[in-house]
Amino acid sequence: RLQHPGIVTVHEVGRHAGHAFLALEFCAGGSLENRLAGKPMRPAEAAALALKLAEAVQAAHEANVIHRDLKPANVLVLSDGR
């Protein structure tokens, strides 16, 4: 129900063989955690990313959706770096 450029589309939520699953939009760039590889970002790049994340979280909150587990492993990146 959320549509925002900074929020991955969730196509399906369910259970299979007793396990919960999410079917998400494919993000070829992988996770922010993998892209960082334990190295810090440049300050300007980190600030730009923080702004984009804050805008996406604000859009979710305005729709009464709370993420509850926002961390680099859960920030997905498209192939073009967005």
N, C-alpha and C positions, 0 to 999 in steps of 0.2 A: 503493500500500500504506500510505500515511500518512493518518491521519484525525485532524485537530486543527483547532480553530476558527481558528487563525492560519496554516494552511497551505492554499494553493490546491490544489484537486483537479486532478490530471493525468489526463485522460481517455484520451489516446493519445500515443504517441511513435512516430515513423516517418520515412520518407524518401519524397519525391515528386519526380520529375524531377531526381534527384540532389541534392536539398536536404533537410536534416534539418528536422523540425518537431515542435512540441509542441502538443497540443490541450488547453487549460486551461479551468478554470471561468471563466465571464465575470465580471469585476469592473468594474462600471459606473463606479466612482469613478476609474478610471485608476491611474496610478503615483503613488507618493509624490513622486517627482521633479517631476512635473507639478503636483501639489497645492502643493508648496513654492514653485514658481516662483522659485527663487533667494532666497527670504526665510526667515529662521530661524523655527523654531517657538517658542512660549512654553515656558519651562523645564518647567513642570508637564506640559504636553502631550507634550513630547519625552521626559520621564522615563517617562510612562505608555506611550508607544509603544515605548520601549527595553525595558521590562519584557515587553510582549506579544511583541516580536520575540525576546527571549531565551528565553521559554517555548516558542515555536514552534521555534526552532533546537535547543533542548534535546530536544524531542520527536523531531525528525528525527535528531539524533545518537544518541538511545537506540534508534532503529530502524536504526542504522548507515547513515544517509543524510547526506552532507555537501553543502551547497549550493554552495560554492566561488565564488560571485559575488554575495554579498549587498551590495546598494547601493540607493539610493533608486529608481533606474529599475526595479529588480526587486522592489520591495515594492508589491504591488497592493492597492487599496483598494476596498471595497464602496461602494455608493451611500449607505449610512448612515454612512460614515466609518470603519467597522471595517476 
